[in-house]
């Protein structure tokens, strides 16, 4: 298939682009490279630089694209609270421009990189697709609004859409890994400290109702996540919008992550307990039972593999 990957110069988008190329698809990446990296675009994919609002219509017009995989987004929770207008403009506004360009060009299907942040603080875990959506920040709210728009474009214009909701992505795929200018994710930040960049890991609270007292979060290897996007591409059906969670079903605690980082790196990584952060739930874990049953996807790589691959990538840089 001829595919358009928005945000394909970013972490997840570049890995999915590489997997699509390996599967024999033709890939065009549309990215303004504001947070991604041009050298992350896999060899064999064509890069078009630009925003969705300004460029998507021209890129798709008469080009014969058969589907879009949509990763382009602002994704920092803290920044979204400080600059909500930016997140509504970039995430929802540009996604609406993309959807309308698809409608005009007759592109029939889309796979959307959504987030389990749409659920907010859940009443129970693991989180199911049928659980209430109550995002606690503009990042999650803007992503939920895109899900709603996808459902409407499916109903009104016959587009087939799949939204994939997941929490924390980790690991690397060969030369493709996390290279965020502002890094907020636990694993790369712990590994940076192992490299000597930073003093100590801050564990925000050790008195939660979890086995070791630290928060439990859901982690998925970026390669497993990429496989899910390829399966979702085949699952897009005209006029329907489907939602799937991607999760481990169990999760890992902050202490577990730090301990495995120590084992993988062979280095003493200092850690200190800091006060709880307001609004941090004890456990955030998503169920992947639905996508396992309907599409046959399940995570194959464990936490140690994620950290080992991320550590190999970090040292290669």
C-alpha positions, 0 to 999 in steps of 0.5 A: 500500500501507499501510506502517509505517516504523519510524525514519521520523524519522531520516536514511534513514527520512525519505528513504525515507518521502518516496519512498514517499509520492511513489510513492503509498503511505500511510505511518505513521511509528513513532518515539520521536524519541530520535535523529530529528527530528519535522520530518523526517517528510515531509508526508503521513505520520502520526507515531506517537511510541513505542518498538517494544516498547511501541507496535508491537502497538497501532499494527498491530492491525486497521490493515491494514498491508501491509508494514513498513520497519524503520529504527529502531536504535541505530547508533554503533559506539563506543557499542555497544562501551561499552554492548553491553547497550543495543544488544542491547536496542534493536536485537534486543529491539525488533526481536523485538517488532516481528516478533511484532506483525507475526505477530499482526496478519498483516502479511506483509512487511518490508524491514530496514535492515541493515548490511555491518558484519555481515561484520566484517573481510573476507577479500576485497573487494568483499564478497559476500552469501555471504562469512562474517559475523564482526561485530567490534562489538555494533552489527554483531552485533545487526544480524546477529541480526536477520537471523537472526530474520527468516529464522526468522519467514519459515520459521516464520510465512510472513513475507516479508523482505528485508535490505539491507546497506550501509556509508556513506550520504551526500547529501541529498534536498531538505530531508532530510539528516544531522542526527545529534547525535553525527556519526561520518560522514566527509563531514558532518564534513569539511563542518562543518570547511569551514563553520568548525566544527572545525580539521582533518580527521583522516586515520587512517593514510596508509600502507595498501596503497591507491593513496593510502595512506588507507582506502577505504570504500563510499559510497551516495547516500541517494536511491539507497539509498531506491530500493533499499528500494522495489524490495526492498518489491516483492521480498518473497515469503512464507516467504522471507528474501532478503539483498542488499548495496548497494555501489559495488563500488569505494569512495573513499579518505579523501583522495578524499573530502577533495579532492572536499569542497574542490572542491565547497565552494571552501574550503581544508579543512585535513587532518592525518594521525593514527595508525591506529585499531585494527581499521581495515581498508584497504578495505571495499567491498560488491558489488551484483552480486546486487541488480543482477541480481535487482532491477535496482538500481544506484547512479546518483549519484557521490561528487561528487553526494553531497557537493554535495547534503550541502553544499547541505543543510548550508548551508540549515540 
